[in-house]
Amino acid sequence: MVRTIQPTIFQRFFRTETAGGSVLLLFGIAALVLANSPLAEAYERLWQIRLTFGITEHSLSLTLHQWINDGLMAVFFLLVGLEIKRELIVGELASVRKAALPIAGAIGGMVVPATVYWMCNMSGQNARGWGIPMATDIAFALGALALIAPHAPAGARVFLAALAIVDDMGAVLVIAIFYSHALAWNALIVAAFGTRSL
């Protein structure tokens, strides 16, 4: 009788994120090529195509760019939030000893880029953009690792995933605290109760 070895939660997560990251890298390269080609104007117009869903007065009409920013990004942050919760409960951030190195790396990965950006943009309207270089994209990071070093040790993949997740936690907090007009405490309380049951 042959025993089948079930993949661990992290292995399943890594496979999913790697596949998504590889697709993301390919589309990122395609977007860079298009944005810097003679098709740049048509590419920009593509994002301004308006999509409408609903019936007459109860419809929602947004550009393709807005659907991605306001719709898909909300789903993305929900998934990141669920992954963060899993890591905190049973994953690589469940104990202080395991989490110390990724947390230290993530803090450095947020503070250093933000400081360099701020030093280059101390005044003017661009000064507020210091939070932009702080985030590490989980899917991009794991996708890049899978493409560059497909046989990297499991420990390296675990460390990178934990670092990226902590970095995303910091980036989400920065967006909420420094880039929002006001915190919707009622919505946060409802979300907090909701995530306890997920």
C-alpha positions, 0 to 999 in steps of 0.5 A: 500500500502506497501512502500519499503524502498530503501537501502542507498548508504552506506548500499549497499556499506556495504553489498557488502564490507561485502560479499567480506570481508567474502570471503577474510577472508576465503581465507586468512585463507586457504592461511595461513593454506596452506603456513604452511602445507606440501603442502606449496611447491605446494602452492608456485608453484601454484603462478608461473603458467604462463598464456598467453593471446593474439596471437603470438607476441602480447601476454602477458605472466605473472605468476598468481602472476603477473596477480594479482599484476599488473592486479587485483590490478589496478582494486582494486585501481580504485574501492577504488579511486571511493569509496573515491571520493563518500565519499568526495562528498556525504559520510562520508568525505563530511564535516570537522565535519564528517570527523575529527574523522575518519581522526584522527583515520586513521592518528594514524592507519598509523603512529603508525604501521609504527613507530613500524616497523621502530623501529624494522627495523632501518637498513638493506634492511628491513628498507624500508618496513615501509609502509607495515603495514600502510594500513587498508584493507577496505574489511577485516575490514568490513568483520571482523566487520560483522563476529565478531559483526553482530548487531553493530550500523550503526555508528560503521560501518560508522566510520570504513568504513570512517577510512579505506577509509582515511587510504587507501588514505594515503597508496596509497599516500605513495606507489606513493611518496616513493615506485615508481621510478618516478611519471608519471605526464602525466598519473596522469593528464589524470586520474584526468580528467577521474575521473571527469566524473566517 
